[in-house]
Amino acid sequence: MAVVYATLIIKGKKKFSDVPLLLKEKVKEVLIDLDLEELIQE
């Protein structure tokens, strides 16, 4: 599910702040692994 949210953030459909609290850390890891840290904003 974290990859799904990360993909939606990359495509601009969701923001990091829209991610459920339980998934935030995993989504953050995925975005960092993809060198997209700039998309991690509260």
Secondary structure, DSSP 8 states (H G I E B T S, - for coil): -HHHHHHHHHTTSS-GGGS-GGGHHHHHHHHHHTT-GGG---
